[in-house]
């Protein structure tokens, strides 16, 4: 019997056409089970990733994002490097108007680490919020 379990891979990210490219809107994705390995000790590091982005032409497909995130489980990575790598890979694949990845790592040695990495397309700025009476 063949094993149909998806294999985690960095090459698995897939995208689909933005259904409303004429409008700025924000997609928020929470990934509460991110893991990688500490490059110094080999012990697991756990984090919640919060991705926010304003799409241009493409949106990330969620199952492929899950498989992509799994690909870091057995890899040693500093928090700063892995956060920026994930954002860079997503920006390269979908060229969003704006993207922010916040990685909130669990406590290790009494220290919590939060990394925030952002991308803004050249010339893009957020619309002003509508003030209702």
Buried (B, 14 or more C-beta within 10 A) or exposed (E): EEEEEEEBEEEBBBBEEBEEEEEBEEBEEEBEEBBBBBEEEEEEBBBBBBBBBBBBEBBBBEEBBBBBBBBBEEEBBBBEEBBBBBBBBBBEBBBBBBBBBBBBBEEBEEEEBEBEBEBBBEEEEEEEEEEEE
